[in-house]
Amino acid sequence: MIATTSLTGLDTDITVSVTEPATLESARREVARHAENIDLTVNRRRASAEIHAVDLAAGTPVMVSVVFEQILTDALFHADLTGGATQAVRRSSVPDYRHLPHLRFTTDGPLPVVVRTVSPIPAWHRPRLGDGCVTVPADVRIELLTAGRAFLADMSAHLVAERLGCGVMVAVGGVVASAGHPPLGGWHVASAPVVGELELPQGHAMATVSAADIAALPRGPFDPQPISGLMSATVVADDAGTAQAAATLMHTDPTRARAWILEEQMSAWSVDRDGAVDEFGPLAARLHAHAA
């Protein structure tokens, strides 16, 4: 029997499901506690969030919590894997004056001066972590809310399963993670309307990213606006962060995303603008058929 409850955190809806109804309230409290902690770590809407201290450090080292360091590590890793498609690490809208030798100034008649940075180093390679400190250059901005949601789903699902001895599924916005023994018939997760429900394998995670999610990604004034040919992309992977990154990359670079998904034995479903569904990966057809 599956028992489910809902709460909010990290600016989105959170759903907690367990296979033992007696453990539901304890599971909810555990997830809510971690959600609040992560919210106070990476959510810029919170005036006291830890991420503001990194901004104010203006390129100098600042001590951070273990949670902040873990989420930033995940964000940098997936930014590198996707060539920056996650937009978790990007150039700031205001260049740092210390980088003036690397700026190019252009003007055309009465138009205002336009400033563009020219750097051979990707923005996601420039932050530095170590010894409990983080250094983020003043002309680089980190956005960790999406990575924080994936981190919460993975971490809380595994913690609850271990501590309460039950099967758990935690959904945070568009990412879902499971841990422990699944219920009879497996976990069924709603995906894009055209795709329908999908079965989530034991201990795996799933992420669905829509075209609206891609349009809402944070961007600097010089970042190109991606044009996605998809309505949605869904990926099942070993962890929520990887599923989220792969689903995002399916919108921005489908060829590269497909090669990565197949190489890493993930499974994916995409829906194009005409409503056509493409499914690929070793488990794609089976998970779709079982859920149906």
C-alpha positions in Angstrom: 0.0 0.0 0.0 1.3 3.5 -0.9 0.7 6.5 1.3 1.4 10.0 -0.1 1.7 13.5 1.3 2.6 16.9 -0.1 4.5 20.0 1.0 6.2 22.9 -0.6 9.9 24.0 -0.6 12.5 25.3 -2.9 9.8 27.3 -4.8 8.0 24.2 -5.9 5.8 21.3 -4.9 7.2 18.3 -3.1 5.5 14.9 -2.9 6.6 12.1 -0.5 5.3 8.6 -1.0 6.1 5.6 1.2 5.2 1.9 1.1 4.5 1.8 4.8 1.7 4.2 5.8 2.7 4.2 9.4 6.0 5.9 8.4 4.4 8.7 6.3 4.5 11.5 8.9 8.1 10.7 9.9 9.1 10.7 6.3 7.3 14.0 5.7 9.1 15.6 8.6 12.5 14.3 7.4 12.0 15.6 3.9 10.6 19.0 5.1 13.7 19.4 7.4 16.1 18.9 4.6 14.1 21.0 2.2 14.2 23.9 4.6 18.0 23.5 5.0 18.6 23.4 1.3 16.2 26.4 0.7 18.3 28.4 3.2 21.4 27.4 1.3 20.7 28.1 -2.3 17.4 29.9 -2.8 18.0 33.6 -3.7 14.5 34.5 -2.7 15.5 33.9 0.9 17.3 37.0 2.2 19.4 35.0 4.6 20.3 32.3 2.1 24.0 31.2 2.1 24.4 31.8 -1.6 24.3 35.6 -1.0 27.5 35.4 1.0 29.2 33.9 -2.0 27.9 36.8 -4.2 29.1 39.4 -1.6 32.5 37.8 -1.4 33.2 39.3 -4.9 35.7 36.7 -6.0 37.4 36.1 -2.6 37.3 32.8 -0.8 34.3 32.3 1.6 33.6 29.5 4.0 30.5 27.5 3.1 28.5 24.6 4.6 29.0 21.0 3.5 25.5 21.1 1.9 26.4 24.1 -0.2 29.7 22.5 -1.3 27.9 19.3 -2.3 25.3 21.0 -4.3 27.8 23.3 -6.1 30.0 20.2 -6.9 27.0 18.5 -8.5 26.1 21.7 -10.4 29.7 22.2 -11.7 29.8 18.5 -12.7 26.6 18.6 -14.7 27.4 22.0 -16.2 30.6 20.4 -17.6 28.8 17.3 -18.9 26.3 19.5 -20.7 28.6 22.2 -21.9 26.8 24.8 -19.7 23.3 23.9 -20.9 22.1 23.7 -17.3 22.9 27.4 -16.8 23.8 26.7 -13.2 27.1 28.6 -13.8 27.1 31.6 -16.1 28.8 34.9 -16.7 27.4 37.7 -14.6 25.5 40.5 -16.3 28.0 43.0 -14.9 31.7 42.4 -15.9 34.3 42.7 -13.2 36.6 45.7 -13.7 39.6 43.5 -13.0 39.0 41.7 -16.3 39.1 44.9 -18.4 42.2 43.7 -20.4 40.0 40.9 -21.7 37.0 43.2 -22.8 36.2 44.3 -26.3 34.4 47.6 -26.6 32.3 48.3 -29.7 30.1 51.2 -30.7 28.1 52.2 -33.7 27.3 55.9 -34.1 25.0 57.2 -31.4 24.3 53.7 -30.1 25.5 53.0 -26.5 28.8 51.2 -25.9 28.4 47.4 -25.7 30.7 45.4 -23.5 31.4 41.8 -24.2 33.7 39.5 -22.3 36.1 37.3 -24.2 37.4 34.4 -22.2 38.7 31.0 -23.4 37.8 29.4 -20.0 34.2 28.2 -19.6 32.4 29.9 -16.7 31.8 26.5 -15.0 35.5 25.8 -14.8 36.3 29.0 -12.9 34.8 28.5 -9.4 37.1 26.8 -7.0 36.3 24.6 -4.0 38.5 23.2 -1.3 39.1 23.1 2.5 35.5 24.2 3.2 35.8 27.3 1.1 34.4 28.4 -2.3 35.8 31.1 -4.6 33.5 32.3 -7.4 34.9 35.0 -9.6 33.0 38.3 -9.4 32.0 38.1 -13.1 30.6 34.6 -12.6 27.1 33.9 -11.2 26.0 30.6 -9.8 22.3 29.5 -9.8 21.8 26.4 -7.6 18.1 26.1 -7.1 17.6 23.4 -9.8 20.6 21.5 -8.6 19.3 21.8 -5.0 16.0 20.3 -6.0 17.7 17.2 -7.5 20.0 16.9 -4.5 17.0 17.0 -2.2 15.1 14.3 -4.1 18.1 11.9 -4.1 19.4 12.6 -0.7 16.1 12.6 1.2 14.8 9.5 -0.6 17.8 7.5 0.4 17.9 8.8 4.0 14.2 8.1 4.6 14.5 4.6 3.2 17.5 3.8 5.3 16.1 5.3 8.6 12.5 4.1 8.3 13.1 0.8 6.5 10.5 1.3 3.7 10.3 2.1 0.0 10.3 5.8 -0.7 9.7 8.1 -3.7 10.3 11.8 -3.4 9.2 14.2 -6.2 10.6 17.8 -6.1 9.1 19.7 -9.0 10.0 17.8 -12.2 12.5 15.5 -10.6 11.7 12.2 -8.8 14.0 9.8 -6.9 13.2 6.5 -5.3 15.0 4.3 -2.7 14.3 1.1 -0.8 12.0 -1.7 -1.9 9.4 -0.5 -4.4 5.7 -1.2 -3.9 4.0 -4.2 -5.6 3.8 -3.2 -9.3 6.5 -0.6 -8.9 6.5 3.2 -8.7 4.5 4.8 -11.5 5.3 8.4 -12.3 3.4 10.9 -14.5 5.4 12.2 -17.3 4.4 14.4 -20.3 0.7 14.1 -21.1 1.5 12.5 -24.5 3.9 9.9 -22.9 1.7 9.2 -19.9 2.9 7.2 -16.8 6.3 5.6 -16.7 7.5 2.9 -14.3 10.5 4.1 -12.2 13.0 1.3 -11.6 14.1 0.6 -8.0 16.7 3.1 -6.8 16.6 5.2 -10.0 15.5 8.8 -10.6 13.5 10.6 -13.3 13.4 14.1 -14.6 11.0 15.8 -17.0 12.0 19.2 -18.5 9.5 21.1 -20.6 10.1 23.8 -23.2 8.8 26.3 -20.6 11.5 25.2 -18.2 14.1 25.8 -20.8 12.8 29.3 -21.5 12.8 30.1 -17.8 16.5 29.1 -17.3 18.6 32.1 -15.9 20.6 33.8 -18.7 23.0 36.7 -18.9 22.5 39.5 -21.5 25.1 37.9 -23.9 23.8 34.3 -23.6 21.9 33.0 -26.6 18.3 32.1 -26.2 17.9 28.4 -26.9 15.3 27.3 -29.4 14.0 23.8 -28.5 12.1 21.7 -31.0 10.7 19.6 -28.1 7.6 20.1 -25.9 9.2 18.0 -23.2 12.0 15.5 -22.5 12.0 12.8 -19.8 15.1 10.8 -18.7 15.5 8.0 -16.2 19.0 7.7 -14.8 20.8 6.5 -11.7 20.4 9.9 -9.9 18.2 12.9 -10.2 21.0 15.4 -11.0 22.1 13.4 -14.1 18.5 12.8 -15.2 17.8 16.6 -14.9 21.0 17.5 -16.8 20.3 15.0 -19.6 16.7 16.1 -20.0 17.9 19.7 -20.3 20.5 18.8 -22.9 17.9 17.0 -25.0 16.3 20.4 -25.6 19.5 22.3 -26.4 21.7 19.7 -28.1 19.6 16.6 -29.0 22.4 14.8 -30.9 24.9 15.2 -28.0 22.2 14.2 -25.5 21.2 11.1 -27.3 24.8 9.9 -27.5 25.4 10.5 -23.8 22.1 8.8 -22.8 22.8 5.7 -24.8 26.5 5.6 -23.6 25.5 5.8 -20.0 22.6 3.3 -20.3 19.9 5.8 -19.4 16.4 5.8 -21.0 14.6 8.8 -22.5 11.4 9.9 -24.0 10.9 13.1 -26.0 7.8 14.8 -27.4 8.3 17.1 -30.3 6.1 20.1 -31.3 3.8 17.9 -33.3 3.2 15.5 -30.4 5.3 12.7 -31.8 7.0 10.6 -29.1 10.6 9.3 -29.5 11.8 6.7 -26.9 15.3 5.3 -26.7 17.6 3.6 -24.2 17.7 0.1 -22.9 14.7 0.4 -20.6 12.5 2.9 -22.5 10.0 0.5 -24.2 9.8 -1.8 -21.1 9.2 1.0 -18.6 6.5 2.6 -20.8 4.8 -0.7 -21.5 4.8 -1.8 -17.8 3.3 1.5 -16.7 0.6 1.3 -19.3 
